[in-house]
Amino acid sequence: MLGTMMNCGLRGALAALSLLAAAQPAFSSFDMRERPAWCRQVKLSADANPETAIARKLATLAEKAARRETITLVAIGSSSTEGSDLSDRSLAYPTHLEARLNAILGPGAVRVVNRGRGGERITDTVKRFAEDVAPMKPDLVVWQLGANDIVRSIDPDIVAHGVAEGMAQLEAIGAPVVLMDSQVAPAVAASPMLQPVQSVLKTAAERHGAMLWSRFALMQGILEAKLAEDSDLIKPDRLHMTVPMHVCTGVVLAEALAVHLVRASVAVAALPQQQRMPAARLDLVRNEY
């Protein structure tokens, strides 16, 4: 039965979670009006968004959610994570990721720690794992990577080595990993390194049992469906995301992660009623998809 729920998509998975508790008043921590009208989850192919052993690795995280223990998520990467190009760095996607997860799971269910640093290549970020990730003892790591290596035409072999080293360090830390690929941007699309780097990330996700959440496929799908213009997603610098796209990135990633928390149903079933996860306002997830 659990396997069926895991394959039923976002709406079905969230509906399954909603059976775990009674309805509560709407949470005020996340205003759905912030979500751009064009921000709809575009169905991703298996190639664009492989989900391998991540479901098994998220079992402990799901049980923590069921027990109402705070989940610590570290978001690490470059400017797309830090928001270094924004007038207010708190507008970057990790803020919206945290807000949306807490809207789904309940106030205070998730704490997102932003460890982004603008301009970094993959090898730069990996050097910070021991200092910026390990001490946080994260339950989950979202590693946003690739764009700067692509636009600077870094050799794919160097990229592959950096990703492999980074994944080895994160495996030693013991947290499940979500790899977030590059944004769709003219500066990225113009590089001959786009496809080689994307291939490296796909291979790494499969080899290390990580989840490859494709921001590129999300944005490409929005554009191909003519839901938005390039200027809605990317700033005039031809590289960085607009604030609305940061919002979209955070909320859609949160909803993708929420699908996996259906696994909490196993833990919740064995818990006394008073210890169960507070009711998720799953009706906040409308028919965007």
C-alpha positions, 0 to 999 in steps of 0.5 A: 500500500505504501508503495502505491501511495509513493507513486500516486503523485503530489495530490494523492500523497498529500491526501494520504498525509491528511488522513493522519490528523484532523484539520487545524486553522490555516497557518499564517507563516506562508501566504499563498498569494506570494506564489506566482500565477505561472508557478505550477509544477510541470510533470518531470520525466524520470530522466529529468528527475530521478528518485532513487534510494532517496525514499528509503533514506528519508524514512528517519526524517519522515518519522521525525516529522511524525513525532513533531521533532524539528527537521534541520535542513541545510541549503548550500550552494552559490548565489541561487541559495545565498541570494547574494544578487538580491536586494534582500537575501532573505528573499532567496529560495531557502526562505520560501522552502522553509515557509512552505514546508511548515505550512504543510507539516505544521509551524516549526516542523522544519528549520532551513539553514542557508549556507549559500555563497555567491560565485562559488564553483562546485569545488569551492562549495565542497571545501565548506562542507566540514565547516558549514554543513557537518556542525549543523547535524542536518537531517537533509541537505539540499545542494544547489550546484552547477551553474557557475561551472557551466558558465565558466566552462569547467572541464566535466571531469573536474566537475565529476570529481568535485561532485563525487568528493562532495557526495562522499563527505555528505554520506559521511555526515549521514544526511540524505541529499537533494541535488538541485541543478542549474537554472534556465538562463541565457548564460547557462544555455549558451555554454557547451558545458550544460549537457555534460554537467547535467549528465554528471549530476544525473549519474551522481544522484543515481550512484549515491542514492540522492534525489536530483530535483531539476530546477532546469526542467521546472523552468523549462517546462514553465517556458515551454507551456508559455505560462511565463516569459523569460523575464519573469524567471531570469533577471536582466543579467541573463543569469540570476533568478528573479524573486518570483522564481525564487518563490516558485523554486522554494514552494515547488521543491517543498511540495516535492519533498512533502510527497516523500513524507507519506512514509510518515504514515507508518510511524504515525500509525504506531504512535499514540494520538497525542504524539502524532504530527499536528494536522497539515493544512493540506488544503493549502495545496490547491489544484495548481498542478 
